[in-house]
């Protein structure tokens, strides 16, 4: 079989992932400088903590960092994101879990404990408890938890699906300028979820979310340009948005960027680049990307 035949086979079997309902339980961009903290704390060990930074401050910053990691990913892949980060920095998850359990007067700790119950991190999966913890933190006006509640009502996690409640929760924090909520609200208007379908409004919300740095907003805005959703088809614009989001670590943009390299959309067909970006997406737990990596490697060799 010739290389051209192989590429044709891949083209026909490859689908563009246009609209995937993303769940992002954390959202607000945290303006906290993390690099120096992480350099000083490669492992949680009280004896190694520099006198200038208290244990309480260290955990507070670390918890914020973990929450930030989840901002642009599907919550069900959050376990991979958290695990990879902690392994790379040699941080003990059990110590973090103990800390948040002992600091339930802090809304971020309450929210993160909800995430741990949702994903089964250090505890068995307990979606009902996750919902209750999100609700507790949301009552303290924790923005991450309000988004988490929106997810629960969207997908029936620990509670019955309630489209109107989900819409109102996303709307509440989107009106406060939250980029993740804008993205979810865009999905609501696109699909008529708790509100009437309004494609123009959906596009504008994706654009606002992307402008604020949300990579899921960027990826979905790219899909609008790729498919001519409200706007004229602009493959170059789609490529640029996916490229930006992919380099910021968004798994969906990485997947779609790989697809563009396979199909030769805007760029020249490049199997090596496709494999590279599929691998990046697969490393975050995206199963569709994992299967594509294996298919491409087998076809290439």
RORODO-81910 format. One record per residue (C-alpha): residue number from 1; residue in three letters; z, x negated, y. Coordinates in nm, 2 decimals, m for minus. Example, Ala and Ser with C-alpha at 12.3 -4.5 7.8 and 13.67 -1.06 7.14 Angstrom:
1|ALA|0.78|m1.23|m0.45 $
2|SER|0.71|m1.37|m0.11 $
END
This chain:
1|UNK|0.00|0.00|0.00 $
2|UNK|m0.10|m0.14|0.34 $
3|UNK|0.14|m0.17|0.63 $
4|UNK|m0.06|0.09|0.82 $
5|UNK|m0.02|0.34|0.54 $
6|UNK|0.36|0.27|0.53 $
7|UNK|0.39|0.35|0.90 $
8|UNK|0.19|0.67|0.86 $
9|UNK|0.42|0.78|0.59 $
10|UNK|0.72|0.71|0.80 $
11|UNK|0.57|0.89|1.10 $
12|UNK|0.52|1.20|0.90 $
13|UNK|0.87|1.20|0.76 $
14|UNK|1.05|1.12|1.08 $
15|UNK|1.19|1.40|1.28 $
16|UNK|1.30|1.38|1.65 $
17|UNK|1.66|1.49|1.69 $
18|UNK|1.63|1.72|1.99 $
19|UNK|1.93|1.93|2.01 $
20|UNK|2.25|1.85|1.82 $
21|UNK|2.56|2.04|1.92 $
22|UNK|2.79|1.75|2.02 $
23|UNK|3.16|1.78|2.02 $
24|UNK|3.34|1.55|2.26 $
25|UNK|3.71|1.61|2.29 $
26|UNK|3.76|1.36|2.56 $
27|UNK|3.58|1.34|2.88 $
28|UNK|3.71|1.20|3.20 $
29|UNK|3.60|0.85|3.30 $
30|UNK|3.92|0.64|3.32 $
31|UNK|3.92|0.39|3.60 $
32|UNK|4.15|0.14|3.43 $
33|UNK|4.07|m0.22|3.39 $
34|UNK|4.11|m0.29|3.01 $
35|UNK|3.96|m0.64|2.96 $
36|UNK|4.27|m0.84|3.06 $
37|UNK|4.50|m0.62|2.86 $
38|UNK|4.29|m0.65|2.55 $
39|UNK|4.27|m1.03|2.59 $
40|UNK|4.65|m1.05|2.62 $
41|UNK|4.72|m0.82|2.32 $
42|UNK|4.50|m0.89|2.02 $
43|UNK|4.78|m0.75|1.80 $
44|UNK|5.07|m0.52|1.87 $
45|UNK|5.37|m0.75|1.84 $
46|UNK|5.67|m0.72|2.08 $
47|UNK|5.73|m1.09|2.06 $
48|UNK|5.38|m1.17|2.19 $
49|UNK|5.39|m0.93|2.49 $
50|UNK|5.37|m1.12|2.82 $
51|UNK|5.67|m1.05|3.04 $
52|UNK|5.45|m0.92|3.32 $
53|UNK|5.34|m0.61|3.11 $
54|UNK|5.60|m0.38|2.95 $
55|UNK|5.56|m0.24|2.60 $
56|UNK|5.54|0.11|2.75 $
57|UNK|5.26|0.01|2.99 $
58|UNK|5.08|m0.16|2.71 $
59|UNK|5.08|0.15|2.48 $
60|UNK|4.99|0.37|2.77 $
61|UNK|4.68|0.17|2.85 $
62|UNK|4.59|0.13|2.48 $
63|UNK|4.61|0.51|2.43 $
64|UNK|4.39|0.56|2.73 $
65|UNK|4.14|0.31|2.59 $
66|UNK|4.13|0.49|2.26 $
67|UNK|4.07|0.82|2.44 $
68|UNK|3.79|0.67|2.64 $
69|UNK|3.62|0.55|2.32 $
70|UNK|3.58|0.91|2.21 $
71|UNK|3.43|1.02|2.54 $
72|UNK|3.06|1.00|2.44 $
73|UNK|3.07|1.07|2.07 $
74|UNK|3.08|1.36|1.83 $
75|UNK|3.45|1.41|1.75 $
76|UNK|3.39|1.41|1.37 $
77|UNK|3.26|1.05|1.41 $
78|UNK|3.56|0.96|1.62 $
79|UNK|3.74|0.82|1.32 $
80|UNK|3.47|0.55|1.28 $
81|UNK|3.49|0.47|1.65 $
82|UNK|3.87|0.43|1.65 $
83|UNK|3.87|0.24|1.32 $
84|UNK|3.61|0.00|1.43 $
85|UNK|3.78|m0.07|1.76 $
86|UNK|4.12|m0.13|1.60 $
87|UNK|3.98|m0.35|1.33 $
88|UNK|3.79|m0.56|1.58 $
89|UNK|4.10|m0.61|1.79 $
90|UNK|4.34|m0.65|1.49 $
91|UNK|4.56|m0.36|1.61 $
92|UNK|4.78|m0.18|1.36 $
93|UNK|4.71|0.20|1.37 $
94|UNK|5.05|0.28|1.21 $
95|UNK|5.23|0.13|1.51 $
96|UNK|5.02|0.34|1.75 $
97|UNK|5.09|0.65|1.54 $
98|UNK|5.46|0.58|1.55 $
99|UNK|5.45|0.54|1.93 $
100|UNK|5.27|0.87|2.00 $
101|UNK|5.51|1.05|1.76 $
102|UNK|5.81|0.92|1.96 $
103|UNK|5.65|1.00|2.30 $
104|UNK|5.55|1.36|2.28 $
105|UNK|5.66|1.42|2.63 $
106|UNK|5.34|1.25|2.74 $
107|UNK|5.04|1.47|2.74 $
108|UNK|4.80|1.19|2.63 $
109|UNK|5.02|1.12|2.33 $
110|UNK|5.02|1.49|2.24 $
111|UNK|4.65|1.51|2.27 $
112|UNK|4.59|1.19|2.06 $
113|UNK|4.82|1.32|1.79 $
114|UNK|4.60|1.63|1.79 $
115|UNK|4.30|1.40|1.74 $
116|UNK|4.48|1.22|1.45 $
117|UNK|4.55|1.56|1.28 $
118|UNK|4.19|1.68|1.35 $
119|UNK|4.03|1.37|1.19 $
120|UNK|4.29|1.27|0.93 $
121|UNK|4.41|0.94|1.09 $
122|UNK|4.74|0.83|0.94 $
123|UNK|4.80|1.20|0.84 $
124|UNK|4.62|1.46|0.63 $
125|UNK|4.36|1.67|0.81 $
126|UNK|4.54|1.96|0.96 $
127|UNK|4.31|2.16|1.20 $
128|UNK|4.56|2.43|1.28 $
129|UNK|4.81|2.17|1.39 $
130|UNK|4.54|1.99|1.58 $
131|UNK|4.46|2.31|1.77 $
132|UNK|4.83|2.36|1.85 $
133|UNK|4.86|2.01|1.98 $
134|UNK|4.55|2.04|2.20 $
135|UNK|4.69|2.37|2.33 $
136|UNK|5.03|2.21|2.41 $
137|UNK|4.86|1.92|2.60 $
138|UNK|4.62|2.16|2.77 $
139|UNK|4.92|2.36|2.90 $
140|UNK|5.02|2.04|3.07 $
141|UNK|4.67|2.03|3.24 $
142|UNK|4.55|1.74|3.02 $
143|UNK|4.17|1.74|3.07 $
144|UNK|4.10|1.58|2.74 $
145|UNK|4.30|1.85|2.56 $
146|UNK|4.12|2.13|2.75 $
147|UNK|3.79|1.99|2.63 $
148|UNK|3.94|1.97|2.28 $
149|UNK|4.04|2.34|2.30 $
150|UNK|3.68|2.42|2.40 $
151|UNK|3.56|2.24|2.09 $
152|UNK|3.81|2.44|1.87 $
153|UNK|3.69|2.77|2.01 $
154|UNK|3.33|2.66|1.98 $
155|UNK|3.34|2.56|1.61 $
156|UNK|3.64|2.76|1.48 $
157|UNK|3.87|2.46|1.43 $
158|UNK|4.22|2.59|1.36 $
159|UNK|4.14|2.91|1.54 $
160|UNK|3.87|3.18|1.53 $
161|UNK|3.54|3.11|1.72 $
162|UNK|3.56|3.26|2.07 $
163|UNK|3.24|3.18|2.27 $
164|UNK|3.38|3.32|2.60 $
165|UNK|3.70|3.12|2.58 $
166|UNK|3.50|2.80|2.50 $
167|UNK|3.27|2.86|2.79 $
168|UNK|3.55|2.93|3.04 $
169|UNK|3.74|2.61|2.93 $
170|UNK|3.43|2.39|2.98 $
171|UNK|3.36|2.56|3.31 $
172|UNK|3.72|2.50|3.43 $
173|UNK|3.70|2.13|3.40 $
174|UNK|3.33|2.10|3.48 $
175|UNK|3.42|2.25|3.82 $
176|UNK|3.67|1.97|3.86 $
177|UNK|3.38|1.72|3.82 $
178|UNK|3.43|1.63|3.46 $
179|UNK|3.12|1.48|3.31 $
180|UNK|3.18|1.57|2.95 $
181|UNK|3.26|1.93|3.03 $
182|UNK|2.93|1.95|3.23 $
183|UNK|2.74|1.83|2.91 $
184|UNK|2.91|2.10|2.70 $
185|UNK|2.86|2.36|2.96 $
186|UNK|2.49|2.27|2.96 $
187|UNK|2.48|2.34|2.59 $
188|UNK|2.64|2.68|2.65 $
189|UNK|2.37|2.77|2.90 $
190|UNK|2.09|2.63|2.68 $
191|UNK|2.20|2.83|2.37 $
192|UNK|2.35|3.14|2.54 $
193|UNK|2.70|3.05|2.41 $
194|UNK|2.95|3.27|2.59 $
195|UNK|2.70|3.31|2.88 $
196|UNK|2.34|3.42|2.94 $
197|UNK|2.07|3.17|2.86 $
198|UNK|1.97|2.97|3.17 $
199|UNK|1.75|2.68|3.09 $
200|UNK|1.73|2.55|3.45 $
201|UNK|2.11|2.56|3.47 $
202|UNK|2.14|2.37|3.14 $
203|UNK|1.90|2.10|3.27 $
204|UNK|2.09|2.06|3.59 $
205|UNK|2.42|2.02|3.41 $
206|UNK|2.28|1.76|3.18 $
207|UNK|2.15|1.58|3.48 $
208|UNK|2.48|1.60|3.66 $
209|UNK|2.66|1.48|3.35 $
210|UNK|2.42|1.19|3.31 $
211|UNK|2.45|1.09|3.67 $
212|UNK|2.83|1.06|3.62 $
213|UNK|2.77|0.82|3.33 $
214|UNK|2.81|1.05|3.03 $
215|UNK|2.58|0.92|2.76 $
216|UNK|2.55|1.24|2.57 $
217|UNK|2.43|1.39|2.90 $
218|UNK|2.18|1.11|2.92 $
219|UNK|2.06|1.16|2.57 $
220|UNK|2.01|1.53|2.61 $
221|UNK|1.84|1.48|2.95 $
222|UNK|1.60|1.24|2.77 $
223|UNK|1.53|1.52|2.52 $
224|UNK|1.44|1.75|2.81 $
225|UNK|1.18|1.50|2.94 $
226|UNK|1.06|1.43|2.59 $
227|UNK|1.00|1.79|2.50 $
228|UNK|0.92|1.94|2.84 $
229|UNK|1.23|2.15|2.86 $
230|UNK|1.22|2.30|3.21 $
231|UNK|1.05|1.98|3.34 $
232|UNK|0.71|1.83|3.27 $
233|UNK|0.69|1.60|2.97 $
234|UNK|0.76|1.25|3.07 $
235|UNK|0.79|1.01|2.77 $
236|UNK|0.85|0.71|2.98 $
237|UNK|1.15|0.88|3.15 $
238|UNK|1.28|0.99|2.81 $
239|UNK|1.25|0.63|2.68 $
240|UNK|1.44|0.49|2.98 $
241|UNK|1.72|0.74|2.95 $
242|UNK|1.76|0.68|2.57 $
243|UNK|1.75|0.30|2.63 $
244|UNK|2.03|0.32|2.89 $
245|UNK|2.25|0.55|2.67 $
246|UNK|2.18|0.35|2.36 $
247|UNK|2.29|0.02|2.52 $
248|UNK|2.60|0.20|2.64 $
249|UNK|2.68|0.27|2.27 $
250|UNK|2.57|0.63|2.23 $
251|UNK|2.48|0.70|1.86 $
252|UNK|2.24|0.99|1.93 $
253|UNK|2.04|0.79|2.19 $
254|UNK|2.03|0.49|1.95 $
255|UNK|1.89|0.72|1.68 $
256|UNK|1.62|0.87|1.91 $
257|UNK|1.53|0.52|2.04 $
258|UNK|1.47|0.40|1.69 $
259|UNK|1.25|0.71|1.64 $
260|UNK|1.04|0.62|1.94 $
261|UNK|0.99|0.27|1.80 $
262|UNK|0.87|0.42|1.47 $
263|UNK|0.64|0.67|1.63 $
264|UNK|0.51|0.44|1.90 $
265|UNK|0.61|0.68|2.18 $
266|UNK|0.57|0.48|2.51 $
267|UNK|0.65|0.16|2.32 $
268|UNK|0.46|m0.03|2.05 $
269|UNK|0.56|0.05|1.70 $
270|UNK|0.82|m0.19|1.59 $
271|UNK|1.00|m0.15|1.25 $
272|UNK|1.25|m0.43|1.33 $
273|UNK|1.36|m0.26|1.65 $
274|UNK|1.38|0.07|1.47 $
275|UNK|1.60|m0.08|1.20 $
276|UNK|1.82|m0.24|1.46 $
277|UNK|1.88|0.08|1.65 $
278|UNK|1.92|0.29|1.33 $
279|UNK|2.18|0.04|1.22 $
280|UNK|2.37|0.07|1.55 $
281|UNK|2.38|0.45|1.51 $
282|UNK|2.47|0.43|1.14 $
283|UNK|2.76|0.20|1.22 $
284|UNK|2.92|0.49|1.41 $
285|UNK|2.90|0.72|1.11 $
286|UNK|2.58|0.91|1.19 $
287|UNK|2.46|1.00|0.84 $
288|UNK|2.10|1.07|0.94 $
289|UNK|2.07|0.71|1.08 $
290|UNK|2.23|0.57|0.76 $
291|UNK|1.96|0.73|0.54 $
292|UNK|1.68|0.61|0.78 $
293|UNK|1.80|0.25|0.76 $
294|UNK|1.77|0.25|0.38 $
295|UNK|1.43|0.42|0.39 $
296|UNK|1.29|0.17|0.64 $
297|UNK|1.42|m0.14|0.46 $
298|UNK|1.27|m0.02|0.13 $
299|UNK|0.94|0.05|0.28 $
300|UNK|0.93|m0.28|0.47 $
301|UNK|1.00|m0.49|0.16 $
END
